[in-house]
Amino acid sequence: MICVFFNVHPVLMLIGLVIMGGEAIVSYKALPFEHAKKKLVHLILHAIALVLGIIGIYMAFKNHNESGIANLYSLHSWIGIGVIVLYGVQWIFGFLVFFYPGGSGELRKESVPWHVLFGMFIYILVVANSALGFLEKLTFLESSGIEKYGSEAFLVNFTAIVAILYGTFVLLTALSRAPAEDNHHYSAI
């Protein structure tokens, strides 16, 4: 049962922070909805990502505590704690300034570039830390006897590369020009 707790950690972190967090970023840029709906989708997807990330970290701590393994001993764990804290602060800031109760128009206008910059920085940290986590897992697997070129090593490396490529495309999408907002008016051909 102890191994199950830890195996949930990378799944929740990958689905939560990398995939759902990436979808939240892309949704704000690419969905053909009005601004308020895109903002709500962005907020909800980030909330789901944050909750999954918190549960994922809890599962890692639970596994370590029940297995007698020290907590917070690696660069991956240190960066991971920093990332989840930054992600939470960014979400709370976005909620309060852009959603409810919402800041003044001037505050929102001045905050947007910083919100975007810090959001992209945090997402880069998420993807980089996931690569560190995959490397750490592979190191443990290899030290426990799996083949360096075995199927488990291939799966871990392949998943890490896919996560990095996904994160790259999320960032490229975020940096690209957004499509014009569709006001759902149709005209004759």
C-alpha positions as CSV (number, residue, x, y, z in Angstrom):
1,M,0.0,0.0,0.0
2,I,2.9,2.4,0.7
3,C,4.2,2.2,-2.9
4,V,0.7,3.1,-4.1
5,F,0.8,6.4,-2.2
6,F,4.0,7.4,-3.9
7,N,2.9,6.3,-7.4
8,V,-0.1,8.6,-7.1
9,H,2.3,11.5,-6.6
10,P,3.7,11.7,-10.1
11,V,0.4,11.0,-11.7
12,L,-1.4,13.8,-9.8
13,M,1.5,16.3,-10.3
14,L,1.6,15.5,-14.1
15,I,-2.1,15.7,-14.6
16,G,-2.6,18.6,-12.2
17,L,0.2,21.1,-12.5
18,V,1.6,20.2,-15.9
19,I,-1.5,19.2,-17.9
20,M,-4.3,21.1,-16.2
21,G,-2.1,24.1,-15.5
22,G,-1.1,24.1,-19.1
23,E,-4.7,23.8,-20.3
24,A,-5.6,26.7,-18.0
25,I,-3.0,28.9,-19.7
26,V,-4.0,27.8,-23.2
27,S,-7.7,28.2,-22.4
28,Y,-7.3,31.9,-21.6
29,K,-5.5,32.5,-24.9
30,A,-7.3,30.1,-27.3
31,L,-10.9,29.6,-26.3
32,P,-13.4,31.5,-28.6
33,F,-15.5,32.7,-25.7
34,E,-16.1,36.2,-24.3
35,H,-13.6,37.5,-21.9
36,A,-15.6,36.7,-18.7
37,K,-16.1,33.1,-19.7
38,K,-12.4,32.6,-20.6
39,K,-11.4,34.1,-17.2
40,L,-13.8,31.7,-15.4
41,V,-12.4,28.6,-17.2
42,H,-8.9,29.8,-16.6
43,L,-9.6,30.2,-12.8
44,I,-11.4,26.9,-12.5
45,L,-8.7,24.9,-14.3
46,H,-6.0,26.5,-12.2
47,A,-8.0,25.7,-9.1
48,I,-8.2,22.0,-10.1
49,A,-4.5,21.9,-10.9
50,L,-3.7,23.4,-7.5
51,V,-5.9,20.9,-5.6
52,L,-4.4,18.0,-7.5
53,G,-0.9,19.4,-6.8
54,I,-1.6,19.7,-3.1
55,I,-2.9,16.1,-2.9
56,G,0.1,14.9,-4.9
57,I,2.5,16.5,-2.4
58,Y,0.5,15.1,0.5
59,M,0.8,11.6,-1.0
60,A,4.6,12.0,-1.3
61,F,4.8,13.1,2.3
62,K,2.5,10.2,3.4
63,N,4.6,7.7,1.6
64,H,7.9,9.0,3.0
65,N,6.5,9.1,6.5
66,E,5.1,5.6,6.4
67,S,8.3,4.3,4.7
68,G,10.7,6.0,7.1
69,I,12.2,8.1,4.3
70,A,13.3,11.6,5.1
71,N,11.2,14.5,3.6
72,L,12.6,17.4,1.6
73,Y,16.0,15.9,1.0
74,S,16.3,16.6,-2.7
75,L,16.4,19.6,-5.1
76,H,13.1,18.2,-6.6
77,S,11.3,18.4,-3.3
78,W,12.7,21.8,-2.4
79,I,11.6,23.3,-5.7
80,G,8.3,21.4,-5.5
81,I,7.4,23.1,-2.2
82,G,8.4,26.5,-3.6
83,V,6.3,25.8,-6.8
84,I,3.2,24.8,-5.0
85,V,3.4,27.9,-2.7
86,L,4.0,30.2,-5.6
87,Y,1.1,28.5,-7.6
88,G,-1.2,29.0,-4.6
89,V,-0.1,32.7,-4.1
90,Q,-0.6,33.3,-7.8
91,W,-4.1,31.7,-7.8
92,I,-5.2,33.7,-4.7
93,F,-3.8,36.9,-6.2
94,G,-5.6,36.3,-9.5
95,F,-8.8,35.4,-7.7
96,L,-8.8,38.5,-5.6
97,V,-7.6,41.0,-8.2
98,F,-9.3,39.7,-11.4
99,F,-12.4,37.8,-10.1
100,Y,-13.8,38.4,-6.7
101,P,-14.1,41.1,-5.3
102,G,-11.9,42.3,-8.2
103,G,-9.5,45.2,-8.1
104,S,-10.1,48.6,-9.6
105,G,-9.7,48.9,-13.4
106,E,-6.3,50.6,-12.9
107,L,-5.1,47.8,-10.5
108,R,-6.1,45.1,-12.9
109,K,-4.5,46.9,-15.9
110,E,-1.2,47.3,-14.0
111,S,-1.3,43.7,-12.6
112,V,-2.0,41.8,-15.9
113,P,1.6,41.9,-17.2
114,W,3.0,40.8,-13.8
115,H,0.4,38.1,-13.4
116,V,1.3,36.7,-16.9
117,L,5.0,37.0,-16.3
118,F,4.9,35.2,-12.9
119,G,2.4,32.7,-14.2
120,M,4.7,31.7,-17.0
121,F,7.7,31.7,-14.6
122,I,5.8,29.3,-12.3
123,Y,4.8,27.1,-15.2
124,I,8.4,26.9,-16.4
125,L,9.3,25.9,-12.8
126,V,6.5,23.2,-12.9
127,V,7.8,21.6,-16.1
128,A,11.5,21.8,-15.0
129,N,10.7,20.3,-11.6
130,S,8.7,17.5,-13.3
131,A,11.8,16.7,-15.3
132,L,13.8,16.7,-12.0
133,G,11.2,14.4,-10.5
134,F,11.4,11.9,-13.4
135,L,15.2,12.0,-13.2
136,E,15.0,11.3,-9.4
137,K,12.6,8.4,-10.0
138,L,14.8,6.9,-12.7
139,T,17.9,7.2,-10.4
140,F,16.0,5.3,-7.7
141,L,14.8,2.6,-10.1
142,E,18.2,2.1,-11.6
143,S,19.8,1.8,-8.1
144,S,17.2,-0.8,-7.2
145,G,18.3,-2.9,-10.2
146,I,16.3,-2.1,-13.3
147,E,18.1,-2.2,-16.6
148,K,19.4,1.2,-17.9
149,Y,17.8,0.5,-21.2
150,G,14.8,-1.4,-19.9
151,S,11.1,-0.7,-20.5
152,E,10.7,1.2,-17.2
153,A,13.6,3.5,-17.9
154,F,12.2,4.1,-21.4
155,L,8.8,4.9,-20.0
156,V,10.2,7.4,-17.4
157,N,12.4,9.1,-20.0
158,F,9.6,9.2,-22.7
159,T,7.1,10.6,-20.2
160,A,9.6,13.3,-19.2
161,I,10.3,14.3,-22.8
162,V,6.5,14.4,-23.6
163,A,6.0,16.7,-20.5
164,I,8.8,19.0,-21.6
165,L,7.4,19.2,-25.2
166,Y,3.9,19.8,-23.9
167,G,5.2,22.6,-21.6
168,T,7.0,24.1,-24.5
169,F,3.9,24.2,-26.7
170,V,1.9,25.7,-23.8
171,L,4.5,28.5,-23.5
172,L,4.6,29.1,-27.3
173,T,0.8,29.3,-27.3
174,A,0.8,31.7,-24.5
175,L,3.4,33.9,-26.3
176,S,1.5,33.8,-29.6
177,R,-1.1,36.3,-30.7
178,A,-4.6,35.4,-29.5
179,P,-7.4,34.9,-32.0
180,A,-9.9,37.7,-32.3
181,E,-12.7,37.5,-29.8
182,D,-15.8,35.9,-31.5
183,N,-18.9,37.9,-30.6
184,H,-21.1,35.1,-32.2
185,H,-22.5,37.4,-34.8
186,Y,-22.9,35.8,-38.2
187,S,-23.1,37.6,-41.5
188,A,-24.3,36.5,-44.9
189,I,-21.7,35.0,-47.2
